Amino acid sequence: MTSPFYVVATLQPAPGKTQEVLATLKSFTEYVKATVPGCLQLEIFRPVDAEDGSDTPIFFIELWDNMEALEALRKTEEYKALYAKVESDSLLSAVPEFKALKSVLGFGPR
């Protein structure tokens, strides 16, 4: 895939681990923003009705310039360290779900 595409990921924090998951993701997103030019956008969302301490799902929406950029990120020590921390600290209660998507209709931000 050489044209821009999105990755949508769903993460389910383990009970009581939401804030730790968000803190871990914050440092990782800062790394991606500073060092990965092929990642054009990376935002993390929670449901609008989620309370701060609740363990509702966390959603990633990423916009990538091309698949090669995403594959290069997955080979970095920072990416591997993120997954090692998530696993060793039991931060998630389920395996993350990832979908690579291409836009077929609609429009971007106005």
Secondary structure as GFF3:
##gff-version 3
##sequence-region A 1 110
A	DSSP	beta_strand	5	11	.	.	.	ID=ss1
A	DSSP	alpha_helix	18	35	.	.	.	ID=ss2
A	DSSP	beta_strand	39	45	.	.	.	ID=ss3
A	DSSP	beta_strand	58	64	.	.	.	ID=ss4
A	DSSP	alpha_helix	67	74	.	.	.	ID=ss5
A	DSSP	alpha_helix	77	88	.	.	.	ID=ss6
A	DSSP	beta_strand	97	101	.	.	.	ID=ss7
###
